[in-house]
Every structure is written in C-alpha cells, then in structure tokens.
C-alpha cells in the first residue's frame, strides 16, 4: 500500500497540481493527531490520512475511498511528498495506471439486461477463459482484493476482451440491490471458508435467497470449495429453498484455478454444489444506490452528535467512528448498515446536505435505515 513519512510539511489547502484538486484538510475532533485530506481527480473522489507522530507525519490512503487504479492514489501521495521534507516511504510507480471502461461502479450494472456473474475471481483464470470462449455474452466479476482486480483489468486490455467487466465490491450487498432475473449463471469458486467466523462467509441464508432471485429461471449457482464445512452448510441452506440441486466430489473442470490445482496435488477433496434457480415473480426493477433524503430541523451541535455516535437497531447499526472538521464542514467516518455485511463510508455534512466521498452507498434495507438514523443524529427532528 503506498504511503510515506515526512518530518515536516509545508503545504496548505486548497491547491491544484497535475489535474488533482487537494480540497481541504479536516481535523479530527476525537483524535487530535489525525486528519483527512479530501482529493478529487476528473474520475475519482477519495481521501488521504495524515497522522501526526513523534518523529513527523504519516500519509497514506483511506481504505474505504481508495481509488482503482491505485496509481491515482500514488500520484496524489507523490504530489504531497514534494511539499514535505524528510520523505521516506513506498511511492513506487504502479504497474497499472489507466482508468478502465471495464471497471464498474454504482449504477453501471444497470447497463446490462443479462450477464454471467462470478464472485471472488482471484487470479481471474476461470473468468477470463469463459469470457474468451463466449465473446457474445457479458461476464462480470466481483472482487474485494485490489491487486487481483487490477491484474484482471490488465488481462482484459492485453486480450482485447470487450465482454468482461469487473467491480470492487462486497457481493452480499450488491446481490440485494441487483434487479431480479438478470444473471445467466453465478459462480462462487473457492470462497474464503471462514470456519472460525462463519458470519463472514459470502454464502448465507439471505445471500442465497438473493442469488436465486437475481438468477434467471433455470440458471445455475455453482459453488466449488475445498472446505467440507462450507460445502455442508451451503448444502443445508440449499435444501431449505424450493429448488433443485446436485452435488459432486473431485469433478474435472475445463479451467481449473491455480488454487484448485494446488489442492489436487495434495490429494484434497474438491466439492461442488449446483443449485438451479426456480421461477420467481419478483419485480425486475431495483434502485442500486441510496437516494438523498432530507429531514426538517435545526442541525445539532458537535457535542450532541458525539454523544450519539453508537446505535444498534434490530436489523441495522450506525457507528460514527470519527468526526473531523474543516470550517463549517463535518467529515464523518462511518460504519453502518447490515451487521454481517457492513458499509464503510466517508460522509460530508455542511449543516444542510449529506453526501458521500466516492459516491452513494448501496440501497440495501439496512443502509436505508442507517442513513435515516444518521440524519436524525445530525438534525433536531421536528
């Protein structure tokens, strides 16, 4: 992860350099040694941490707003480093530096009437091969690991593929807001088993229901795993649904992953679960992103907000991790929404309007409740 340390800092905000706008530095009300720097490029909106230390300052990217490609973050840090003294750190040039039309965000998913979906594509070998073999069909891969994402984006460019798209996102939240009956197939190959913390698994009761909802009638969800516990729990969940399913062990596949090849050499079993989506009658339309809500009432004081930083509802939560200030603007570091698949965002509040760095959160039920609670925390409700 790019970062650098500096003994002295000579810059002030705002300023613009090489197409990047360094808008302001907001200082924490809870942790005096911390601040956030808001940066905008023509295509991205993100934040940088500035952390005061005994020997100077640490600058690094803020995780929830980290741009893809990471070269944009590296460029911002390199510019800041020129305005500092005693710079030491990791500012090496990124291997992938182009903004790609094959990287999906927000409502981009609505551009496609039907597509194949793969969750957690890793090296991308399986996903890339399927897209190459079927150029007339659309493939979308979801991944939370940024280096894997950038690696596949490079391969898309090198192979000249026009039918493969990727997104950095939590599949559990996205599946809730995708339209119904849009997926031609859904592959979940070798997900992290999380045997010691099963609630972190991709597969769960509600996620499986959402998978079957977004799949077209007769389309297949294909789970492939080396974890017996993961397989058994997924099979139990499938048996609770009104759908056909089949299982297999050590079945040969056309494109084995590197991960799979490694396990097979160790004589470990590979388990397959295929679930056939039944007919569903859900509405096909969905609103992927939250809308802007408003509540009437006077803004609350900083102390009132700090006194209400933690809230736990029946099916959602809101945690204001930090409040940072720059003039009359508050920068809110948030974790909220679903207990199992939480959303982490940076929000901006000027006393009247609420917005989010990097775009609006997904329009999940838990996020809607959490945003309403956030507005109630920021305003005196009339």
Buried (B, 14 or more C-beta within 10 A) or exposed (E): EBBBBBEEBEBEEEEEBEEBBBBBBBBBBEEEEBBBBBBBBEEBBBBBBBBBEEEBBBBBBBEBBBBBBBBBBBBBBBBBBEBBEEBEBEBEEBEBEEBBEBBBBBEBBBEEEEBBBBBBBBBBBBBBEBBBEEEEBBBBBBBEEBEBBBBBBBBBEEEEBEBBBBBBBBBBBBBBBBBBBBBBBBBBBBBEBBEEEEEEBBBBEBBBBBBBBBBBEEBBBBBBBBBEEBBEBBBEBBEEBEBEBEBEEEEEEEEBBEBBEEBBEEEEEBBBBBBBBEEBEEEEEBEBBBEEEEBEEEBBEEEEBBEBBEBEEEEBBBBBEBBBBBEEBBBBBBBBBBEBBBBBBBBBBEEEEBEBBBBBBBBBEBBBBBBBBBBBBBBEEE
